Amino acid sequence: MKCPKCKKEIEGVPAISRYDNKTQICADCGTREALEIIGESSAVIENVIDKIHGIKDTIRTK
């Protein structure tokens, strides 16, 4: 299934959009929505997403 927001394939368990509480979205878009809602800048949001991806990469290589 593809994420309706970013059009990327959803891996694992989908997140639920905070905007309508029903649309299934990918984890990255779910994180973006959560940080947007609390007023974080797009630079901070992308930094957080990059850090999450780095942690996932580290876990996969162990």
CORZI-V258114 format. One record per backbone hydrogen bond with DSSP energy under -1.0 kcal/mol. CO is the residue of the C=O (numbers start at 1). NH is the residue of the N-H. E is the energy in kcal/mol with one decimal. If there is no record, write none. Layout:
CO_NH_E / CO_NH_E
This chain:
1_10_-3.1 / 3_7_-2.0 / 8_3_-3.2 / 15_25_-2.8 / 17_21_-1.7 / 23_17_-3.1 / 25_15_-2.9 / 26_30_-2.2 / 27_31_-2.5 / 28_32_-2.6 / 29_33_-2.6 / 30_34_-2.2 / 31_35_-2.4 / 32_36_-2.7 / 33_37_-2.4 / 34_38_-1.1 / 35_40_-2.5 / 36_39_-1.7 / 41_45_-2.4 / 42_46_-2.4 / 43_47_-1.9 / 44_48_-2.5 / 45_49_-2.4 / 46_50_-2.4 / 47_51_-2.2 / 48_52_-2.5 / 49_53_-2.4 / 50_54_-2.2 / 51_55_-2.3 / 52_56_-2.5 / 53_57_-2.4 / 54_58_-2.1 / 55_59_-2.4 / 56_60_-2.3 / 57_61_-1.4 / 59_62_-1.1
